[in-house]
Amino acid sequence: MTADSRPTLALALGDAAGIGPELAAKALADEEVQQAARFVVIGDRRLLELGAEQAGLKLEIEEDWFVERNNLDPDTVTLGEASEATGAAALDNFGAALTLCHLGGADATCFTPFNKHAMRLARPGYVDEIGFIQAVLNTEADGAEFNVLDELWNARVTSHVPLSEVAGMITTDRVLERIKLTDATMQGAGQGRPRIAVAALNPHAGDGGNFGPEDDEIIAPAVQAAQKHQINVSGPWPSDTVYLRAHKGEFDVVLSMYHDQGQIAMKLIGFDRGVTLIGGYPFWIATPAHGTAYDIAGQGTANPQATKNALLLAAKLARASGAPLAGEAARRSALEAMLDTPAAQYTN
């Protein structure tokens, strides 16, 4: 593959108190990753250099392929501890990466793991990446997170909300909208006509109403409505078996009702390989599905496979989108437009 045919990915450095800098260095040094895409790295260069040192690597990034945010002195970072400073830097890096893509200077955004507590310390109104993306891009588009593990996908109806609030948020319209979004996103990713399994909310899919009415009265009608739209969907299926069936190849994606319903299953199947993919926006956004691993920060032992998978998947999807790839002129123009973007823009 020639250099000109590779997509350009914006890679934001995540939480500096965790394994993010190390993962970025390891992934960028990977030959397969280098062949798949070109990277505009966004963050504080001192932290990437620290990550390379932790990984035992010598990493060279050309100046015009690094967006220097100069937003976090490594000497002020306490490894393994969330802080307002690390949260602010991660938000700034992510916001700049999104802006670069929005301006046409890159084809997809990737980032190493965030710590949500640190990000809330820096931006109290922060809930999750979806709300932040909407704010940076100034859009009301309701994107969604997907987990991707090899060929198996997981989607969600609700995400970062208290479990006590989930049942009240499950409506027929919301489930139907998520089925449609899942179908459209996967087709946009080149997955053909995906086989979608909808997970039940209650044990045994409600057991005919004995364990709650939601599955029969709310979720099933959404599935039936989606089928009338010629979507290849079925359910609701008991959630304690639907992931086994999907893992064996019966389904391409499971639509879970809440965050941990799907996350637990997917991480048990392949914790060190999974990718979190955000769709519903003009460009793809990808990150490893695991967290910041504060307990091993700075030790050089972090497994880069999920980060590598995220970068490779983002590159693949950018090529498959059919949109023209960001060229050299577009990248330079976008970078020029970003020169005066202050860090405070993304943390207020």
C-alpha positions in Angstrom: 0.0 0.0 0.0 1.4 3.4 -1.0 1.6 6.3 1.4 -0.9 8.3 -0.6 -3.6 5.6 -0.3 -3.5 5.4 3.4 -6.2 7.1 5.5 -5.1 9.8 8.0 -6.1 9.2 11.6 -6.1 11.7 14.4 -4.7 10.0 17.5 -5.4 11.8 20.8 -3.4 10.9 23.9 -5.7 9.8 26.6 -5.3 9.9 30.4 -1.6 10.4 31.2 -1.9 8.8 34.7 -2.7 5.5 33.1 -1.3 3.4 30.3 -2.3 5.7 27.5 1.1 7.1 26.6 2.7 3.7 26.6 -0.1 2.2 24.4 0.2 5.1 21.9 3.9 4.5 21.6 3.6 0.8 21.2 0.9 1.1 18.6 2.6 3.8 16.6 5.8 1.6 16.5 3.8 -1.4 15.1 4.7 -2.1 11.5 1.2 -3.3 10.6 -0.3 -0.1 12.0 2.2 2.0 10.1 1.2 0.3 6.9 -2.5 0.8 7.5 -2.6 4.6 8.1 -0.8 7.9 8.6 -1.2 9.5 12.0 -1.5 13.0 13.3 -0.7 12.6 17.0 -2.3 15.1 19.3 -1.1 15.8 22.9 1.9 16.8 24.8 5.0 15.4 23.1 6.7 15.0 26.5 4.1 12.5 27.5 4.4 10.5 24.3 8.2 10.4 24.8 7.6 9.2 28.3 5.3 6.5 27.0 8.0 5.4 24.5 10.5 5.3 27.4 8.2 3.2 29.5 7.7 0.8 26.5 11.5 0.6 25.8 11.0 2.2 22.3 12.6 4.9 20.3 9.8 6.7 18.6 10.2 9.6 16.1 7.2 11.6 15.0 7.8 14.4 12.4 6.9 17.8 13.7 4.2 18.4 11.1 2.5 15.1 12.1 2.3 16.1 15.8 -0.1 18.6 17.2 1.7 20.0 20.2 -0.9 21.0 22.9 1.7 21.6 25.6 -1.0 20.9 28.1 0.5 18.7 30.8 4.0 18.6 32.3 4.9 14.9 33.0 6.6 15.9 36.2 3.2 17.0 37.6 1.5 13.6 36.8 1.1 11.0 39.6 0.8 7.7 37.9 -2.3 5.7 39.0 -4.2 8.8 40.3 -7.1 10.6 38.5 -6.7 14.4 38.6 -8.2 17.5 37.1 -5.0 18.1 35.2 -4.9 14.8 33.4 -8.6 14.9 32.7 -8.3 18.4 31.2 -5.4 17.4 29.0 -7.3 14.3 27.8 -10.3 16.4 26.9 -8.2 19.0 25.1 -6.5 16.3 23.1 -9.8 14.6 22.2 -11.4 17.9 21.3 -8.6 18.8 19.0 -8.7 15.5 17.3 -12.4 15.8 16.7 -11.9 19.3 15.4 -9.2 18.1 13.0 -11.5 15.5 11.5 -14.4 18.0 11.4 -12.2 20.4 9.4 -11.4 17.6 6.9 -7.8 17.2 8.0 -8.1 13.5 9.1 -10.4 10.6 8.2 -11.1 9.2 11.7 -10.4 9.9 15.4 -8.8 7.5 17.7 -7.8 7.9 21.4 -6.1 5.9 24.1 -8.1 5.2 27.2 -9.8 8.0 29.2 -10.7 8.1 32.9 -14.2 9.5 33.3 -13.6 10.6 36.9 -10.6 12.7 35.9 -12.6 14.2 33.0 -15.5 15.1 35.3 -13.0 16.8 37.6 -11.9 18.9 34.7 -15.4 19.4 33.2 -18.2 18.7 35.7 -20.8 18.6 33.0 -19.0 15.7 31.3 -21.0 12.5 31.2 -19.5 10.5 28.4 -17.9 10.8 25.0 -21.2 11.2 23.1 -22.1 14.4 24.9 -18.6 15.8 24.5 -18.6 15.0 20.8 -21.9 16.7 20.3 -20.6 19.8 22.1 -17.3 20.0 20.1 -19.0 19.3 16.8 -22.0 21.5 17.7 -24.4 18.9 16.6 -27.5 17.2 17.9 -26.7 14.0 16.2 -27.2 11.2 18.7 -24.2 8.9 18.1 -23.9 5.5 19.7 -21.1 3.3 21.1 -20.5 -0.1 19.7 -18.1 -2.8 21.0 -16.3 -4.7 18.3 -14.5 -8.0 19.0 -13.2 -9.7 15.9 -16.4 -10.1 13.8 -18.8 -9.8 16.7 -20.4 -6.4 17.5 -22.4 -5.2 20.5 -24.7 -2.2 20.6 -26.6 -0.5 23.4 -30.0 1.1 23.9 -28.8 2.9 27.1 -25.2 3.5 28.1 -23.7 5.6 30.9 -26.7 5.9 33.2 -27.4 4.4 36.7 -28.9 0.9 36.5 -31.9 2.2 38.6 -32.9 4.4 35.7 -32.6 1.9 32.8 -36.1 0.4 32.8 -37.7 3.8 32.7 -35.6 4.7 29.6 -36.5 1.6 27.6 -39.3 2.6 25.2 -40.5 1.1 22.0 -39.4 4.1 20.0 -36.0 4.2 21.6 -35.4 0.5 21.0 -36.6 0.8 17.4 -34.3 3.8 16.8 -31.3 1.9 18.1 -32.1 -1.1 16.0 -32.2 1.1 12.9 -29.0 2.9 13.9 -27.2 -0.4 14.5 -28.3 -1.7 11.1 -27.3 1.5 9.3 -24.0 1.7 11.1 -23.0 -1.8 10.4 -24.0 -1.6 6.8 -21.9 1.6 6.6 -19.0 -0.4 7.9 -19.4 -2.9 5.1 -21.1 -5.6 7.1 -23.8 -6.2 4.5 -27.2 -7.0 6.1 -26.3 -7.7 9.7 -28.1 -10.3 11.8 -29.2 -8.4 14.9 -30.2 -10.1 18.1 -32.0 -7.9 20.6 -31.3 -8.8 24.3 -34.1 -8.9 26.8 -34.2 -6.6 29.8 -35.4 -9.1 32.3 -34.4 -12.6 33.3 -35.7 -15.3 30.9 -36.9 -12.5 28.6 -39.6 -11.7 31.2 -40.9 -15.3 31.5 -44.2 -14.4 29.9 -44.6 -11.4 32.2 -43.7 -13.1 35.4 -40.5 -11.1 35.7 -41.6 -7.8 34.2 -43.7 -6.6 31.3 -41.0 -4.7 29.4 -39.9 -7.5 27.1 -43.3 -8.4 25.8 -44.9 -5.0 25.9 -42.0 -2.7 24.9 -39.1 -4.5 23.3 -40.9 -7.1 21.2 -43.1 -4.5 19.5 -39.9 -2.6 18.5 -38.4 -5.7 17.0 -41.6 -6.4 15.1 -41.6 -2.8 13.8 -38.0 -3.1 12.7 -38.8 -6.3 10.8 -41.4 -4.5 8.8 -38.6 -2.2 7.7 -36.8 -5.2 6.3 -34.2 -5.2 9.0 -32.8 -8.7 9.9 -33.5 -8.6 13.6 -34.9 -11.0 16.2 -35.7 -11.1 19.9 -35.9 -10.2 22.6 -33.6 -13.1 23.6 -32.6 -14.0 27.2 -29.4 -12.1 27.8 -27.7 -15.0 29.6 -27.6 -17.1 26.4 -27.8 -14.6 23.5 -24.1 -13.8 23.7 -23.2 -17.5 23.6 -25.2 -17.8 20.4 -23.6 -14.7 18.9 -20.1 -15.9 19.8 -20.8 -19.2 18.0 -21.8 -17.2 14.8 -25.6 -17.2 14.9 -25.7 -13.4 15.1 -23.5 -10.5 13.9 -24.5 -8.1 16.7 -26.3 -8.1 19.9 -28.3 -5.0 21.0 -28.1 -4.8 24.8 -30.4 -2.8 27.0 -27.8 -1.3 29.3 -24.0 -0.9 29.5 -22.8 -3.8 31.6 -25.2 -6.3 30.0 -23.1 -6.2 26.9 -19.7 -5.1 28.3 -19.4 -8.0 30.7 -20.0 -10.5 28.0 -17.7 -8.9 25.4 -14.9 -8.4 27.9 -15.1 -12.0 29.0 -14.8 -13.1 25.4 -11.8 -11.0 24.6 -10.8 -8.3 27.1 -7.4 -7.6 25.4 -8.8 -7.4 21.9 -12.0 -5.4 22.0 -12.6 -2.0 20.4 -15.1 0.6 21.3 -16.4 2.2 18.2 -18.5 5.4 18.1 -20.8 5.8 15.0 -23.5 8.2 13.9 -21.2 11.1 13.0 -19.5 12.1 9.7 -16.4 10.2 10.7 -15.6 7.1 12.8 -14.2 7.3 16.4 -12.4 4.3 17.9 -10.6 3.4 21.1 -9.6 0.2 23.0 -12.5 -1.1 25.0 -10.5 -1.4 28.2 -9.7 1.4 30.6 -6.7 3.3 31.9 -5.3 0.4 34.0 -3.9 2.7 36.7 -2.6 -0.4 38.6 0.1 -1.1 35.9 0.8 2.5 34.7 4.4 3.2 34.0 5.5 -0.4 34.1 5.9 -1.0 30.4 3.7 -4.2 30.6 0.5 -2.9 29.0 -0.9 -5.1 26.2 -1.3 -2.9 23.1 -3.5 -5.4 21.1 -6.8 -3.6 21.7 -5.3 -0.2 20.8 -3.8 -1.7 17.7 -7.1 -3.2 16.8 -8.8 0.1 17.3 -6.4 1.9 14.9 -6.6 -0.9 12.3 -10.4 -0.9 12.5 -10.6 2.9 12.1 -8.3 2.8 9.1 -10.4 0.0 7.5 -13.7 1.8 8.1 -12.3 5.1 6.8 -11.3 3.3 3.6 -14.6 1.5 3.3 -16.7 4.7 3.8 -16.5 5.7 0.2 -15.6 9.3 1.1 -12.5 10.9 -0.4 -9.6 10.5 2.0 -8.0 13.5 3.6 -5.1 14.7 1.4 -2.0 16.6 2.3 -3.5 20.0 1.5 -6.6 19.3 3.6 -4.5 18.2 6.5 -2.2 21.3 6.4 -5.2 23.6 6.0 -7.0 22.0 9.0 -3.9 22.2 11.1 -3.4 25.9 10.2 -7.0 26.6 11.3 -6.4 24.9 14.6 -3.3 26.8 15.6 -5.1 29.3 17.8 -7.5 26.8 19.4 -7.0 27.2 23.2 -7.2 24.2 25.5 -9.9 26.0 27.6 -12.3 25.7 24.6 -12.7 22.0 25.2 -12.7 22.0 29.0 -15.3 24.7 29.7 
